[in-house]
Amino acid sequence: MTGGAETPTARMRKAMHRARTAMRKAGVDYFRGDGSDWIALAALLLAVPALAGGTIALPEWCAPSALVLPIVAGGLLLRPASLLALYAASAVALIVESYALDRGVHSGGGRVTPGTILVVAAVGFLGLLIAQFRSRVGVPWRRGGTMLFDLRERIRVQSKLPKLPRGWHREMALRPAGGQSFSGDFVVAARTNGGRTLEIVLTDVSGKGMDAASRALLLSGAFGGLLGSLPPHAFLPAANGYLLRQDWDEGFATSVHLVLDLDSGDYEMFSAGHLPGLQLSAGTGRWEEKAAEGPLLGVYDGAQFDPIKGTLSPGDVLMLFTDGLVETADRDLTEGMDRLTGEADRYVSAGFQGAAWHLIEAVAKDVNDDRALLLICRT
């Protein structure tokens, strides 16, 4: 035997290895949503005659309507074309069951009634609608939950505030409308100018909850790319131009851009139709509104955004927030801001560690709107 020849055993091992590799790859691709659905189709096609046989043999335990089980699974797992093959097999199974039960193959068994056929047909129709929807969206159900989780984590990471040097404290809390996982409010932040400057942008996209979440995700990525790449005075004009280019039906947003010098405590605050910030002066113990001038983002081109300047001295606190926190149908803006400052006064002596989330709970716990609160404290 020459050195290059293969024995039958070696060839069989290679063939089995290739088969296992192909099967494993098909399974991985399927559960990632990238591959063919033939594995699921084969399993469901085998389940149909198994259920039909069970119905004929033991109709008391396996009713004819049990065929809805593979049909429901097919609506979640299969593409529309494959789903039609499953429906054809189910229809044949119903015909066989009806014939066998009517001929009395099993005494005392059930029958395939018109109601049974209507139930199976209705479930099949709903399954086909689900499969067609998944096909249009292009996201298999197996990836849908993962994709939503990834989107939520991306928003969370983009909203994470950078660490600040000694003598500063920052925290932020976001609470979406209706207890959902996605919000139309978002924050992007970065330390620029060699780490000496903290830039934070708090934005409230029109709409709320899931309706605004997709736009908030897109804008947070774009704003995060602009932040630190442009001079502070050019950020909001660039963001405004970006929104205008999207040409959305609900394309406006409010935003506030804080530029804080971490060495001196001096800051500039630019606003695009956003609510004023609130600054607590440690010297007087009073809260003061800090309102900059500027129109909404995405309304018209060439908008100007004039900043307001201030200083955070040791013991001072700056709060930035969205309208869902302070404004509701039965409470005007002034009343809401008074309530927020009243609750915040409780944290002055003990410090504002962990205060952002508790303030949302105290001021706007059950409000059906997105709520965001940002605290910057100089200790």
C-alpha positions, -999 to +999 in steps of 0.1 A: +000+000+000+015+034-010+018+062+015-007+084-003-035+058-004-064+061+021-080+031+038-118+027+037-118+034+074-100+067+070-123+078+042-153+070+063-139+090+092-134+120+069-169+117+055-184+115+090-163+145+100-175+166+071-211+156+078-208+166+115-192+199+105-219+206+080-246+197+105-230+218+132-226+248+109-262+245+097-274+244+133-253+274+144-264+294+113-300+285+120-301+296+156-282+328+146-309+334+120-285+333+091-291+298+077-317+277+061-348+266+081-347+230+068-339+215+102-370+231+118-391+222+087-380+185+089-387+183+126-422+198+122-430+177+092-422+146+113-443+159+141-474+162+119-478+124+111-468+116+147-497+138+160-521+123+134-511+088+145-517+097+181-551+112+173-562+080+154-548+057+181-557+076+212-583+103+203-592+108+240-557+120+247-547+136+214-574+157+199-574+165+161-568+202+170-534+192+184-521+199+148-521+236+158-489+229+178-466+224+148-484+252+130-478+277+158-441+266+160-439+269+122-451+305+123-423+313+147-395+293+131-401+290+093-400+312+063-433+317+045-424+293+016-415+265+041-446+272+062-468+265+032-453+230+029-461+224+066-497+236+060-500+211+032-488+183+054-512+194+081-542+195+057-534+159+046-532+148+082-566+163+089-581+145+060-566+112+071-577+118+107-613+126+095-614+095+073-600+072+100-622+085+128-654+085+107-647+049+097-645+040+134-609+029+134-610+038+171-643+034+189-653+062+212-629+086+196-635+122+187-642+135+152-628+162+129-655+187+131-659+219+111-649+238+143-616+218+144-609+228+108-617+264+115-594+265+145-565+250+126-571+273+096-573+304+118-541+295+136-524+288+103-535+322+089-521+340+120-488+320+117-485+330+080-490+367+089-463+364+116-439+347+091-445+373+065-439+401+090-406+385+100-396+381+064-403+418+057-384+430+087-355+406+080-350+397+117-358+360+126-375+356+159-344+339+173-324+371+168-352+396+177-347+394+215-309+395+211-311+425+189-333+444+213-310+435+241-280+447+221-297+480+213-306+486+249-270+479+260-256+501+233-278+530+245-268+523+281-231+523+272-234+555+252-251+571+281-224+562+306-208+593+322-170+594+323-151+593+356-144+627+370-113+639+390-113+642+428-137+669+440-165+661+415-195+638+416-217+630+387-247+607+382-275+602+358-308+583+358-331+574+329-365+560+332-385+552+300-423+557+297-445+528+307-417+507+323-402+499+289-365+493+282-361+520+256-363+557+260-365+588+238-342+606+263-305+599+261-272+613+273-238+614+256-207+626+274-169+629+269-139+644+286-122+667+260-093+691+260-069+666+274-094+656+301-097+691+315-132+697+301-164+676+306-189+679+278-224+664+283-254+665+260-289+656+273-314+652+245-352+646+245-364+632+212-400+639+202-423+610+211-418+586+240-409+550+248-405+526+218-418+552+194-388+575+200-363+548+208-351+541+173-345+578+166-328+582+200-305+553+191-295+569+158-291+603+173-271+592+202-246+575+179-244+606+157-241+630+187-215+609+203-194+611+172-198+649+170-191+655+207-154+664+211-148+665+173-162+700+170-157+732+191-185+735+217-202+764+199-204+743+167-220+712+182-257+721+183-256+737+148-241+705+135-267+684+154-295+706+140-282+701+104-281+663+110-317+662+121-329+683+092-312+659+068-331+629+082-364+644+071-384+626+097-421+631+102-414+638+139-379+651+134-375+676+162-357+673+196-347+694+225-311+693+237-288+709+263-250+709+259-229+715+290-192+724+287-176+723+321-140+732+330-131+707+357-102+728+370-120+761+375-156+750+377-166+775+349-191+763+324-210+772+293-244+758+286-260+758+252-297+750+248-319+739+218-354+745+231-346+725+263-358+732+298-335+754+320-311+738+343-312+743+381-281+753+400-279+751+438-256+777+453-239+765+485-235+800+497-272+809+496-288+775+497-311+786+468-318+770+435-314+793+404-326+786+369-299+786+342-317+791+308-298+795+275-315+806+243-320+785+212-347+769+190-356+732+188-333+709+168-346+699+134-370+728+129-351+752+105-316+756+091-292+783+102-303+783+139-282+802+164-276+789+199-264+814+225-248+800+256-252+810+292-221+811+315-217+802+351-194+787+377-198+757+400-181+765+433-174+739+460-207+726+474-227+737+443-249+713+424-262+715+388-293+696+377-303+690+340-335+671+332-361+664+306-398+676+306-412+642+316-397+647+351-414+680+359-443+686+335-475+665+333-511+670+322-522+680+357-490+698+368-474+728+351-437+734+346-432+758+375-450+735+400-430+705+388-396+723+391-406+735+426-414+700+436-381+688+422-360+714+441-380+707+472-371+670+470-335+677+461-331+699+492-333+667+513-300+656+499-280+688+505-267+679+539-261+642+532-247+646+497-262+636+464-248+601+462-275+580+446-300+609+445-308+609+408-329+577+408-346+585+441-355+620+428-373+605+398-391+581+421-402+609+444-412+635+417-425+615+387-427+578+396-459+570+377-456+595+348-463+580+314-434+598+298-396+594+294-377+609+323-340+617+326-321+635+354-284+645+354-266+657+385-232+674+386-218+682+420-186+699+431-176+687+465 
